[in-house]
Amino acid sequence: MGLQPLEFSDCYLDSPWFRERVRAHEAELEKTNKFIKELLKDGKNLIAATKNLSAAQRKFAHSLRDFKFEFIGDAETDDERYIDASLHEFSNFLKNLEEQREILALSVTETLIKPLERFRKEQLGAVKEEKKKFDKETEKNYSLLEKHLNLSAKKKELQLQEADNQVEQNRKHFYELSLEYVCKLQEIQERKKFECVEPVLSFFQGLFTFYHQGYELAKDFNHYKMALQINIQNTRNRFEGTRSEVEELMNKIRRNPQEHKRANHFTMEGYLYVQEKRPAPFGSSWVKHYCMYRKETKKFSMIPFEHRSGGKVGDAELFVLTYCTKRNTDTIDRRFCFDLEASDRPGVPVTMQAFSEEDRKLWMEALDGKEAVSTIFKIFFYSAQLDKIGFTIIKKCISAVETRGINDQGLYRVVGVSSKVQRLLSLLMDSKTCNEVDLENSVDWEVKTITSAMKQYLRSLPEPLMTYELHGEFIVPAKSGSPESRVNAVHFLVHKLPEKNKEMLEILVKHLANVSKHAKKNLMTVANLGVVFGPTLMRPQEETVAAIMDLKFQNIVVEILIENHEKIFKTLPDATFPEPISMSVSPPNAPPRQSRRQGQRIKRPLAVYNLCLELDDADSHSSPKEDTPTGSMDSLSSQSPTPAFSSSPLGLLDGNHLIMDSGDLAGWTTNLPAQSRPSMVSWMNIPSANPAATDAALPTFFFPNPATGTDRAGESVAHRKARAVYPCEAEHSSELSFQIGAIFEDVQFSREPGWLEGTLNGKRGLIPQNYVQFL
């Protein structure tokens, strides 16, 4: 479980748990700040002392390996997991590369030092300043509040009104500052992932540029570079979308905090001052408590908490309420007071003081006092429906877009003029004028106006196209499981949608798939379309920061729909697929198989980073679909065949020179999850088996088989048995298909790296090595 989201509505409650969550976010940012300071120190050592380059780089690698990004919410996207894992991969590469290091002259000031210093100064420094303001304002607010509550009720009405106004203004200022501070904290938590990793990637690019074979190395590692860059770009795009949604929610809550109060099992909660009576002649004291009340059980609990004493939480007190009575100022020299009586203490009332008259009225209503506060219910009217006109509108818009603007750059991202969009919608939604509007041939309506009108129509439906009821179920598979299990889950859930919703979704997704096929011209990859249509097709019933943090998973669901629309909409789901989908009972993630597809031989899957990503370059790489993070490489890569290579080893070179196995190893290393991916490169001294194959121009790298050395060297596996721990479907006639628990006979290592040979049901074929367990 990562850091808990900071809800804007909690700024107005300012509860002890809210403060705990704020401190957790602050501690994480301080940890990031220390990490960046260490990274900067190590980078400067590289520049200052070439003779100490080896020691400095090892320390730098150590810093990278030990740091891990925290995330908000309960899960990460695939892109975020690959970004997190990238630091560990960089560390492994640095340590291995250092053994073969030549004296290099590096200039990393522009690529590493300045961006991190800028991030630390402008972002983390800004958060520190905001923290100082927030702490100062907290002290000021509660000091003034106590002073105000101590005012005698016998003072002149004008004085009391002035004091009330002053407290109210100060409270509003405190809430404003609290909202901004919470927003800034969460923004930096999300921003740091790509702001910290991008300079490191740039540093790697510079490092290889200075090597004598830098150009060749950059070319060799292009596959991993492109994958990681897309991961970062996807994360950045999702961040931009999430940030705008968070700011919109913050502004809504700022305008009306009570209306956006989060639903929970407490009827009322907040701070009250409780009168604690002392024996004579000491009188009484007033202690601030955080109080919670449940009307169903009449249970009232209160916890002493003082913000100014380091946020120490006292012992909780719980009692069953019998009655609540308002206290007038003629019976007590304080305002906003009321009495409670507990069932276990009859005749001994507890006097409490609210922060204001409005606050007292809310408590009185919740506690069944004499005064009540009327609740205002908002009724929203929607004109958009999934009826005949609705289908006509969507089909007309799609037809116009595909006829006129399928190649327009930024299609669906570039928005139209609001007044024109509203005018077009009003014409389309009127049954009298709908058929008269000609979108395909009329120059009056720009493509961006049509696309904006279509998105606006879908957002105006009474509930999202993928329904509130199934929203949570769609999100769950996007957070966990293998790519295949995610597709199966989404496939199953789509067929649970109401028929009209499913029909409309099929029309729309088919169109989006067509848009993505023109990504070279319109730049709208599957990932970009997911960012645009995730919030349009899916949204939670309750708007909270936690829900907004799930936007990135909504995008992933839309990406799955686009990439697998033929299977999802043209075939029925597996009838045996379990209906309740839960993260806790999801099947184990099958590790990616090492690619055996014919393609360009990538010698080393090292990540080097170029800030300029050209779609034309991405098109030249073949990317096996099952090994690709959902919504990432598939959206930018083609599946064109390339010449085949022999399955035998490329060659054995003496000394420290390259030993290269066949197959697309980059596909294997790029997409392994962090917990199961082996080190990217290994340095080994292996005697030459074929001196004639020696080529001094080749880089000195060796790719290990995914098996550990002990498995291969310690024992022979001839005639051994193995059991399948993951299901697998063959992609080639030479491979075996099997389910979990299948037993293989006569298992041996194959010449294909990462594969075994075995017999199942009389048929012999290849088995992915990391899918089985030896018996």
C-alpha angles and dihedrals in degrees: 000000000000130000113316116246117255108234116214090219088061089063087072093048094042089195125182090252090051089054090048090053091048090052091050090054091047091050091051092051090048088052089051090049091053090047092052092046090053091047091051092049091052092047092053090051089059090056098041101048121031090176089059093045094114095054093043094051092048090053090047090052090049091054091051094049096050098048121086127181117238117220134209116243132015102298145025129227120244089254092055092047091053090047090051091048092048093075090056091048091050089052093052092048094050093052093049095043092051092068090064096036121145122197105281132186106220131186109193100154096102097037101043117005101049098045092049093044089049091049092047094046100039100033111023091033090052090052090052091053090048089051091054090051091046094050092046092049091048091055092046095047098051094040090053090045093054091046090049094049090052091061113117116248088223094071119109116284092238091055092048092049091050090049091048091051092049093051092046093051091047091048092051090050090050092050091048091052091044092052093049093047093050091048091050093048093054094042092056091046089058097037097052094069095069097024090060099038098046095063089048090052090049090051090056091052090053092045093058093042090065094050117097089243096037096126093052092045093053089052092049094051096044093110096060092039092055093046094050093044090054089048089054093044091049090049091048092049091050090047091054091050093045093048094055091048091049092050091049091051091047091053091048092052091044090057095047117007096175094053092055096044109144117251114245139149093269118091090206136000137170144101123313132171111236121206111232112195120214130196117271133310093022097070116199141308133212117230125190114238133180104232131197129186133189113198094198094062097022088229115154120192129182134185124195110234131169118193094198097055097065095281097284113177118218131208116297121240122205129189140158113251120230101176145346125216130187116236117219122212092248090068099042134027094232134075130233094030132148136170129237127194123204123216092234093050107046115185093016107099123195114223117216133184124212124208095248143354090265090051090051091051090053091051092046091053093048092046093048093251123159097268123064136188119226116234120225116217120202117218117202123201121206125195096184114094139167091249135120092285091049093054090045091053094050094045092048092049094046092048091051093047093049092046100044112017114021090122098043111127113247093015108187090006095073107074128215130234107285096227092051092047092052092047092051092048092050090053094046095047093051109089090210096057103026096090092045094060110098108199099166098058106020118101090200092083119059119212091245089055090052094048092047091049091052093050091045091052092052091049091050094061114116088249131006119279091251091048133236091254095062097034095099093043092054091050096052099067091045088061099051147010134057122303090256093051090048092054091047092050094049089045090054094046095047089061090054090062119104110271095250092048091050092048092050091045091052091052092049098044092048088055093048090051088054090050091052091053087065093051093123088068106025094036089221103134122180089263092052092049089050090056091051100042101032094084090037098057098031134037134152122248092236120049110225136143088250090056092048089053086062091061090097090058091049086056090052091052090053090048089053090050093051097045094046102030094127093056096039099049103027099047134050118247122251106282090215093058107120112248099213106070114197130171090220094058100034116132117263116272111257110225116243115265119237107259118254094176119126111256148112112324108242107201099196128013095212118150114241118166134221116184092215113074115189118196090215090061092049090053092065094066126084113222122191106228099221092053096049126095106254112267096005122083097012090063093057105030136074129220097224115150122245132194116293124247129213117265091226120095114280093230147306117242125196126243113006096336129127124294107187127190121203125256134061099295092173089065088055098049098037097062105034112119116248094253095053106027114111123222113293098233137011128203114217137166106222125173115247115263094181114027091183090065093061114123117177091198093065118096116253104247135125127201115214124219109251088247116092119250093247093058093056102034101036101057144005116251097198111132091004124139127233135189125218114243094180132035118249136190117208117243095187136036090247092059130081126233116215146156131232111291097026112148118222123203129211095013116190136166114267126222085240107092112246094015137102131202119228146148124249122177091344094308121111122209149124123304126192104250096220091053095068141056123215116240 
